[in-house]
């Protein structure tokens, strides 16, 4: 299975995974409607029961999807290589940035705190050419051409970034 996943682009893998999930959800919805409409007696009670069962299935599917996506990202981050650390020019005392190559034109950006060994945030992005990081005082810019604030990592990192950085 790992070889199959490695040979497929990420988008193709997730597309096929989503197709299977939607097919299973459609089958479950069809069975639920058939169960509810089977007889006229107790239809309301069966409908209420199926709403609870369907909500549980959706929550379970969301949890499984999140685990798969996170697990794929964690295994990708574990394969980081050719890492280079860059201290911030104007905030050298507070932050340091490190970028590592992941393969398939993907790059992992990590931001470290004053202790230099405490990871504060990380982002994975695509870069076809050499990595060009810049500090603008309030963020690390890794893709200046990205629309909005998608190519930036705010400093200090948000609570969400700090919490995600603590996970493997």
C-alpha positions as CSV (number, residue, x, y, z in Angstrom):
1,X,0.0,0.0,0.0
2,X,2.9,2.4,0.8
3,X,4.3,1.9,-2.7
4,X,1.0,2.6,-4.3
5,X,0.6,5.8,-2.2
6,X,4.1,6.9,-3.0
7,X,3.6,6.5,-6.8
8,X,0.3,8.5,-6.8
9,X,0.3,12.3,-6.5
10,X,-1.2,13.5,-3.3
11,X,-4.3,15.0,-5.0
12,X,-5.1,11.8,-6.8
13,X,-4.9,9.7,-3.6
14,X,-7.2,12.1,-1.7
15,X,-9.5,12.3,-4.7
16,X,-9.9,8.5,-4.7
17,X,-10.3,8.4,-0.9
18,X,-13.0,11.0,-1.1
19,X,-14.8,9.1,-3.9
20,X,-14.9,6.0,-1.8
21,X,-16.1,7.9,1.3
22,X,-18.9,9.6,-0.7
23,X,-19.9,6.2,-2.2
24,X,-20.1,4.7,1.3
25,X,-22.1,7.7,2.6
26,X,-24.5,7.5,-0.4
27,X,-25.0,3.8,0.3
28,X,-25.6,4.4,4.0
29,X,-28.1,7.2,3.2
30,X,-30.0,5.0,0.8
31,X,-30.2,2.2,3.3
32,X,-31.4,4.7,6.0
33,X,-34.2,6.0,3.8
34,X,-35.3,2.5,3.0
35,X,-35.3,1.6,6.7
36,X,-37.3,4.6,7.7
37,X,-39.8,4.2,4.9
38,X,-40.3,0.4,5.3
39,X,-43.6,0.7,7.1
40,X,-45.9,3.5,8.2
41,X,-45.8,2.5,11.9
42,X,-43.0,4.1,14.0
43,X,-41.6,6.0,11.0
44,X,-40.9,9.1,13.2
45,X,-39.0,7.0,15.8
46,X,-37.0,5.2,13.1
47,X,-36.2,8.6,11.4
48,X,-34.9,10.0,14.7
49,X,-32.8,6.9,15.3
50,X,-31.3,7.1,11.8
51,X,-30.5,10.8,12.3
52,X,-28.4,9.9,15.3
53,X,-26.8,7.0,13.6
54,X,-26.0,9.1,10.5
55,X,-24.5,11.9,12.7
56,X,-22.3,9.3,14.4
57,X,-21.2,7.9,11.0
58,X,-20.3,11.4,9.7
59,X,-18.3,12.2,12.9
60,X,-16.4,8.9,12.6
61,X,-15.7,9.5,8.9
62,X,-14.5,13.0,9.7
63,X,-12.2,11.6,12.4
64,X,-10.8,8.9,10.1
65,X,-10.3,11.5,7.3
66,X,-8.4,13.8,9.7
67,X,-6.3,10.9,11.0
68,X,-5.3,9.9,7.5
69,X,-4.5,13.4,6.3
70,X,-2.5,14.1,9.5
71,X,-0.7,10.8,9.4
72,X,0.3,11.4,5.8
73,X,1.6,14.9,6.8
74,X,3.5,13.5,9.8
75,X,5.2,10.8,7.7
76,X,6.1,13.4,5.1
77,X,7.6,15.7,7.7
78,X,9.6,12.8,9.2
79,X,11.4,12.4,5.8
80,X,12.8,16.0,5.9
81,X,16.4,16.3,4.6
82,X,19.0,19.0,3.6
83,X,17.9,21.3,6.4
84,X,19.2,24.8,6.6
85,X,18.8,27.3,9.6
86,X,18.5,31.0,9.0
87,X,18.4,33.4,11.9
88,X,16.1,36.4,11.6
89,X,18.0,39.6,10.7
90,X,16.0,42.0,12.9
91,X,14.7,39.5,15.4
92,X,17.8,37.2,15.7
93,X,17.3,37.0,19.5
94,X,13.7,35.9,19.2
95,X,13.3,33.5,16.2
96,X,15.2,31.3,13.8
97,X,13.8,29.7,10.7
98,X,14.7,26.4,9.2
99,X,13.7,24.9,5.9
100,X,14.0,21.3,4.8
101,X,13.3,19.6,1.6
102,X,10.6,16.8,1.5
103,X,10.7,15.7,-2.1
104,X,8.4,16.3,-5.0
105,X,9.1,20.1,-4.8
106,X,7.7,20.3,-1.3
107,X,9.5,22.2,1.5
108,X,9.0,22.2,5.2
109,X,9.4,25.6,7.0
110,X,10.0,25.5,10.8
111,X,10.1,28.5,13.2
112,X,12.1,28.1,16.4
113,X,11.9,30.2,19.5
114,X,14.6,31.9,21.6
115,X,15.8,28.5,23.0
116,X,16.6,27.5,19.4
117,X,15.4,24.0,20.1
118,X,11.7,24.7,20.8
119,X,9.6,24.4,17.7
120,X,7.0,27.1,17.6
121,X,5.4,26.6,14.1
122,X,5.8,24.7,10.9
123,X,4.3,24.9,7.4
124,X,4.7,22.8,4.3
125,X,4.6,24.5,0.9
126,X,5.5,23.9,-2.7
127,X,8.6,25.5,-4.2
128,X,9.8,24.6,-7.7
129,X,13.0,26.7,-7.5
130,X,15.4,27.6,-4.7
131,X,13.8,28.6,-1.4
132,X,13.7,32.4,-0.8
133,X,12.7,33.3,2.8
134,X,12.4,36.9,3.9
135,X,11.6,38.4,7.3
136,X,9.3,41.5,7.3
137,X,9.3,42.1,11.0
138,X,5.8,40.6,11.6
139,X,6.1,37.4,9.5
140,X,8.3,35.0,7.6
141,X,7.5,35.3,3.9
142,X,8.1,32.0,2.0
143,X,5.9,32.8,-1.0
144,X,5.5,36.5,-1.9
145,X,3.3,35.7,-4.9
146,X,0.7,33.8,-2.8
147,X,-2.7,35.6,-2.6
148,X,-3.6,37.1,0.7
149,X,-1.6,36.0,3.6
150,X,-1.2,32.4,2.4
151,X,2.5,32.8,1.7
152,X,3.4,34.1,5.2
153,X,3.8,32.7,8.7
154,X,2.9,35.3,11.3
155,X,5.3,36.2,14.2
156,X,4.7,35.5,16.9
157,X,2.9,32.3,15.7
158,X,-0.7,31.9,16.5
159,X,-2.0,29.6,19.3
160,X,-3.1,27.1,16.6
161,X,0.3,27.1,15.0
162,X,2.0,26.5,18.4
163,X,-0.4,23.7,19.3
164,X,0.1,22.0,15.9
165,X,3.9,22.3,16.2
166,X,3.8,20.2,19.4
167,X,2.3,17.2,17.6
168,X,4.6,14.9,15.8
